[in-house]
Amino acid sequence: MAVIQNRPLPAHVHVPMIDPLVYLESPPLTVAENIALDRLLMQAVGDDTMPEHLRLYSYTDEAVVLGISQQPDQYVTTALCREDGIAVLKRFSGGGTVCIDAGCVVYSVIVKTGRRVKAFNVRDAYRYVFSPIIEQFAHHGTTVSFFPPCDLAVQLRKIAGNAQAQKHGAILVHGSFLVHADIERIERYLKHPAEEPEYRSGRSHNMFLANLSEFGYSCDSVADLLKHAWTEQDGNCTVKPELVEKAIAEAGKLQVSG
């Protein structure tokens, strides 16, 4: 079933449901270290040394994070980030620029290529991963729509920015849900993007973004909702310490100078 560009995928559309995932626990890390860990975990899932999983970031700082193809001078007010001590990073996945602060729930889902999603089918990978979370929000009375290329929105306001990478025989979809994020700071650090989805209609960050707290959610309830949508009960495991150590060592490579 095709999804029309810049049209939402509503909650009632039938799509293949995601196979239950393991919930992967990891220690508190910086945003950069968490992103570096996602990259290592992709290879581990592709190599069958780690299971397909959902992981929620436990992060110890704040950061502005660019997609792999984006340049900071086009998307970020770097002088203000530097003034406020906010790290500017570039991740290895696509998608747009996001600002991660304490009011976000940041997740990553990693599955193997080819089981339910063919390699390099970006749209179907998003639909596969998002379908259970759209259903869970609907169960709680909130209609969430998928707006290609990678937005989730409520009432035409963006609640989650997401990104994707495919390599090493695995597919990563990761992103951040705005729950009680400081949208004024997002307006301060992020420039208006040169390219935007049609449904944004030129709106500023303040007018375009919405916190899920407006709809009665907390960070804990969003985290629980994601776990319920994507994982099996009693299916937890812990990330290998050697992967954490390697991620910490490699995190500096994500830092954007200037």
C-alpha positions, 0 to 999 in steps of 0.5 A: 500500500503506497503512502502519498507524499506529504499526506498523513498515515492515520491510525486506522490504516492497516500495515504489518505489525512489528514483531515484538522486540527485546527492551535493551537497557543501557547506562546513562550516557551523553547524547553523542555517546548514545548515538555512537552506541546506536551505530555499534548496535546496528552492526551487532544486530546485523551480525546476530550478536545482539537481538532486535530491540527497542532502547530508550536513551538515558542521557546526561546532557543536551544537544543539537543534532544534525542529520548526516547530509545537513550543514550547521550554518544552514540549520543551526545558530551555532553562536548561540549554542556555543554561548549556552554550552550546547553541543552541536553534533552530526549523526550518521542517520538521515532526517532533520535537525533536532534539539534534545533536552530533558523534556524529550523521550529519545528512542532507537529501534534496530531490526534486521533487514529483510525479515519484514522490510526490504533493504533500502525501502525507507518508507516501509521501514518507517511505516513498519516501526511507527504502526504500533506506536500510532495504534497505542496512541489511538488506544489512549485517545490521541490520533497520531499521523505519519507525515513523510518523510519522517514526522509524527504529528498530532493535529498537524503539529509535530510531536516527534522528529525521526531518522533512519539508517540502513547498513550492516544488515540492519535498519535503525529508526531513532528519534525524539518525542517532545513531551515537555521540551523547551520549544522557545530554546528550539526556536533559539538554536534551530534556524527555519529549515530551507526545505520543509514538509508541505503540512508545515506551511511555513510555520515557525518552530513555536507554531509548528511543534507541540509537546505531548504534555499538552495532551496529558502525557508525561515522559514516563507515560510516553516511555511506557507507551513505547515499551508497550507498543514495541516490546515483550514483557520480561524480554529485557537485556543489557547492552554489552559493556564493551560496546558502551566503552567503545561508544564512549571512545567514539563519541567525539567524532560526532562533534561539529566544530565552530 
